[in-house]
Amino acid sequence: MTNGFTAFARAVGWGTVAGAAPYTVLFMIPLAFAGLEYRSLGETALVLAYPLMLSGAIVLASAVLLGLPLTLILSGSGQDRSRTYAAAGMLLGAFVPAAIVTAMAGELSEESLFFALPGTLAGLVTGTIWGRWREALNR
């Protein structure tokens, strides 16, 4: 059995990849290759890594500020199950990016939903992986 830090890192890592993958595949790969002759290899790598860096920062902050307190609450109430974490991850994954974009723009707009969809996927993956580890730990 893995320790808590390793399980947390794995959940955040896979959640980061799940949140960044749609934008990397749909936008960043074509963008990186479209200007390949005008950019250095390092600049191209940075363009490809940008969604991972942004997703990683949001997933990590959400997991620490929202996920770990949720774990404390759920472990005390006996609701420490994978599906509970998955549902909470989906809801928080949709809410957090939309709230960030709304706060930055000053109004609720279509861009909020544009970032909420991959956030939902990232939250689902992070919550499911963390919840499975918590279930295995409780057995």
C-alpha positions as CSV (number, residue, x, y, z in Angstrom):
1,M,0.0,0.0,0.0
2,T,1.3,3.4,-0.9
3,N,1.5,6.2,1.6
4,G,-0.7,9.3,1.6
5,F,1.7,11.6,0.0
6,T,2.3,9.3,-3.0
7,A,-1.4,8.7,-3.4
8,F,-2.1,12.5,-3.3
9,A,0.7,13.2,-5.8
10,R,-0.7,10.5,-8.1
11,A,-4.2,11.8,-7.9
12,V,-3.1,15.4,-8.6
13,G,-0.8,14.3,-11.4
14,W,-3.4,12.3,-13.3
15,G,-6.0,15.1,-12.7
16,T,-3.5,17.6,-14.1
17,V,-3.1,15.5,-17.3
18,A,-6.8,15.0,-17.6
19,G,-7.5,18.7,-17.3
20,A,-4.8,19.7,-19.7
21,A,-5.2,17.0,-22.4
22,P,-8.2,18.5,-24.2
23,Y,-6.6,21.9,-24.7
24,T,-3.2,20.4,-25.5
25,V,-4.6,18.2,-28.2
26,L,-7.2,20.6,-29.7
27,F,-5.2,23.9,-29.5
28,M,-1.6,23.7,-28.4
29,I,-0.3,21.0,-30.6
30,P,-1.6,22.7,-33.8
31,L,-0.4,26.0,-32.5
32,A,3.1,24.7,-31.7
33,F,3.5,23.1,-35.1
34,A,2.1,26.0,-37.0
35,G,4.9,28.3,-35.9
36,L,7.6,25.7,-35.7
37,E,9.9,27.4,-38.2
38,Y,9.7,30.7,-36.3
39,R,10.3,29.4,-32.8
40,S,13.1,27.6,-31.1
41,L,12.7,24.1,-29.7
42,G,12.5,25.6,-26.2
43,E,9.7,28.0,-27.1
44,T,7.8,25.2,-28.7
45,A,8.1,23.0,-25.6
46,L,6.9,25.9,-23.5
47,V,3.8,26.3,-25.7
48,L,3.1,22.6,-25.3
49,A,3.7,22.6,-21.6
50,Y,1.6,25.7,-20.8
51,P,-1.7,23.8,-20.4
52,L,0.0,21.3,-18.1
53,M,1.5,24.1,-15.9
54,L,-1.9,25.9,-15.7
55,S,-3.9,22.8,-15.0
56,G,-1.3,21.6,-12.5
57,A,-1.5,24.8,-10.5
58,I,-5.3,24.8,-10.4
59,V,-5.6,21.1,-9.6
60,L,-2.9,21.2,-6.8
61,A,-4.4,24.3,-5.2
62,S,-7.9,22.9,-5.3
63,A,-6.8,19.5,-3.9
64,V,-4.9,21.2,-1.0
65,L,-7.5,23.9,-0.3
66,L,-10.7,22.0,-1.0
67,G,-9.9,18.3,-1.3
68,L,-8.0,17.7,1.9
69,P,-10.5,19.5,4.1
70,L,-13.2,17.5,2.4
71,T,-11.2,14.3,3.3
72,L,-11.2,15.4,6.9
73,I,-15.0,15.9,6.9
74,L,-15.7,12.7,5.0
75,S,-13.4,10.5,7.1
76,G,-15.1,11.7,10.2
77,S,-18.6,11.1,8.9
78,G,-18.1,7.6,7.4
79,Q,-18.7,8.7,3.8
80,D,-15.2,8.1,2.7
81,R,-16.0,6.4,-0.6
82,S,-14.7,6.8,-4.1
83,R,-18.0,7.9,-5.6
84,T,-18.3,10.6,-3.1
85,Y,-14.9,12.0,-3.9
86,A,-15.6,11.6,-7.7
87,A,-18.9,13.6,-7.4
88,A,-17.3,16.3,-5.3
89,G,-14.3,16.5,-7.7
90,M,-16.6,16.9,-10.7
91,L,-18.6,19.7,-9.0
92,L,-15.5,21.5,-7.6
93,G,-13.7,20.9,-10.9
94,A,-16.4,22.7,-12.8
95,F,-16.8,25.5,-10.2
96,V,-13.2,26.5,-9.5
97,P,-12.0,27.3,-13.1
98,A,-15.3,29.0,-13.8
99,A,-15.0,31.1,-10.7
100,I,-11.4,32.1,-11.5
101,V,-12.3,33.1,-15.1
102,T,-15.4,35.0,-13.8
103,A,-13.4,36.8,-11.2
104,M,-10.7,37.8,-13.7
105,A,-13.2,38.9,-16.3
106,G,-15.6,40.6,-13.9
107,E,-18.6,38.8,-15.3
108,L,-20.0,35.4,-16.1
109,S,-19.4,34.6,-19.7
110,E,-18.9,31.7,-22.2
111,E,-15.2,31.6,-21.3
112,S,-16.2,30.4,-17.9
113,L,-17.9,27.4,-19.4
114,F,-14.9,26.9,-21.7
115,F,-12.7,26.2,-18.7
116,A,-15.3,24.5,-16.6
117,L,-15.5,21.4,-18.9
118,P,-11.9,20.3,-18.6
119,G,-12.0,21.3,-15.0
120,T,-14.9,18.8,-14.5
121,L,-12.8,16.1,-16.1
122,A,-9.7,17.0,-13.9
123,G,-11.8,16.9,-10.8
124,L,-13.4,13.6,-11.7
125,V,-10.1,11.9,-12.2
126,T,-8.5,13.5,-9.2
127,G,-11.4,12.6,-6.9
128,T,-11.7,9.1,-8.2
129,I,-8.1,8.2,-7.7
130,W,-8.0,9.8,-4.3
131,G,-11.3,8.2,-3.3
132,R,-10.0,4.7,-4.4
133,W,-7.0,5.1,-2.2
134,R,-9.1,6.2,0.7
135,E,-11.4,3.2,0.3
136,A,-8.4,0.8,0.1
137,L,-7.0,2.5,3.2
138,N,-10.2,2.0,5.2
139,R,-10.5,-1.7,4.3
